[in-house]
Amino acid sequence: MGTGYTDTWLTSNAGTGKYETYVRKVVCGTTGNFSVGGIVYINGGPAPTESAPLEWYIAYMTAFDMTADGYGDIEYNAKDDLAQQLGYSNFDKMVENASKGETIIKGAYINTKLIDVETLVADTALVDKLTTRILTTDSITANMISVGGFEFQNGQIYGGSDFGVGPGVKITSKDTERSFKAYKDANNYISMFYNSANDWGLKGVVGGSTVFQLGNPAGEGTFVGPFNFTKTQLVSSSDVTIGSSNYKQGFTLENNKISFNRAVSSIYQRRAEMGVANTAYGSDTLLAVEGGDIWHQGTVTTPSGSGYTSRSCRFYASDIMMRGSMMMYNGSNIVLESSDANAFVRVPCVSKYCKPATDIRLDLDQTVISFTYTLKINVQLPKNPKFGHTVIFLAGRKADLGIIGGDTSNEKILNPGNNTIYNWCNISNRNIVIRCVFMDPWWHLSYDDVVNSGFGN
């Protein structure tokens, strides 16, 4: 078609599944080689087969030489298309029919069938059918169109009031902003936006404060209320500066644990972790508390007939390992399970269970001995105790118990009945509580519990 030729579609060339008018403009070059041109073909969609052939129905096809008279033939063809849409065979028939009618002109009012003009200027137009061949940039500009309560601007459409003026919705597509907003005003709205690869998402604003934000908004993170999101965590935290150091505190939810942190002072934090806890607490730890207390109280209430029964809350554990002291308030008790004949408690914990007829030597950190055996148990008090050191014996059943003094001559047992020193005290078939208190140089046993017991050397 010659050097420098152009080939342009003046209409869309997309298929619609119905008859359409397609217009194509070819401008030949002024020099070079010329050959066959004007060929069109189908592109896209599945390749036709014998069982599923391509059926292409062409009602009309022609070419116009525009060298002499420009776009006149195309314009006339477009007029025929418009006439056919209105129920006429061609534009001439529509003109002929219109000429038979009556035109009313009265003041500023005109009522007629057809107006054929080169240029039409109107501030407001109500059009049932509008057919156009070309809309250029200068044909329709900002603030010229209002459809069904929506105002069209350059790169923007809004319904109701514009953003920042009053309630409404707005679509914006500009280089600096691409968004959809529904809003009450500039301080109360929800926005879905994509401005760049690092600035996109969905956020809601109430009273000027962002209450949730999802996506990857530049510099503001992803959050709902006080909770921030990452790929692996849900976090509600704040930095606390203590001295010259910053500490994290708040709540963190991960796929395998929940943790709570509170900065208090210096390097110390109050922390609780549940799940796969920090390895510092041990690989098998599922609940860890550091720098704080566990407060467990209240009652468990359950329906019982027409009423309810209540009991104190319980703490269940197979083993309890203590590194410090256990303080019991006045009126508190350590109670053995009555159905277990072999129940045995020593507080703090000891390294082995006591058996009947077995001699036991206490350490200084073993201060409470509880047993239910019916056979005799001999227990030797710890050596080198400090003044005031106390050992308590709890006999859960009528048991035989031998209490033996320490290793030195100053660690013997004082009989409160006759103020005589002995090496041992024997309690037979008694269900009692015995308190042994070292008051240098002797062990003093509680009077009521042992006054009728046997003593010897």
Sequence and secondary structure as in RCSB ss.txt:
>XXXX:A:sequence
MGTGYTDTWLTSNAGTGKYETYVRKVVCGTTGNFSVGGIVYINGGPAPTESAPLEWYIAYMTAFDMTADGYGDIE
YNAKDDLAQQLGYSNFDKMVENASKGETIIKGAYINTKLIDVETLVADTALVDKLTTRILTTDSITANMISVGGF
EFQNGQIYGGSDFGVGPGVKITSKDTERSFKAYKDANNYISMFYNSANDWGLKGVVGGSTVFQLGNPAGEGTFVG
PFNFTKTQLVSSSDVTIGSSNYKQGFTLENNKISFNRAVSSIYQRRAEMGVANTAYGSDTLLAVEGGDIWHQGTV
TTPSGSGYTSRSCRFYASDIMMRGSMMMYNGSNIVLESSDANAFVRVPCVSKYCKPATDIRLDLDQTVISFTYTL
KINVQLPKNPKFGHTVIFLAGRKADLGIIGGDTSNEKILNPGNNTIYNWCNISNRNIVIRCVFMDPWWHLSYDDV
VNSGFGN
>XXXX:A:secstr
  TT EEEESS     SS     EEEE  SSS           SSS   SSS      S      HHHHTTHHHH
HHHHHHHHHHTT SSHHHHHHHHHTS  EEETTEEE S    S    SS   S    S   TTTS TTSEEETTE
EEETTEEEEES TTTSSEEEEEESSS EEEEEEEETTEEEEEEEEETTEEEEEEEETTEEEEEEE  TTT  EET
TEEE SS EEEEEEEEETTEEEEEEEEE SSEEEEEEEEETTEEEEEEEES  GGG TT SEEEESS      EE
EEEETTEEEEEE     S    SS     TT      TT TT  EEES  SS   TT EEE  TT  EEEE  SS
 EEEE  SS  TT EEEEEESSSEEEEEE  SSGGG EEETTTTEEESEEEEEEE  EEEEEEETTEEEE HHHH
TTSEEE 
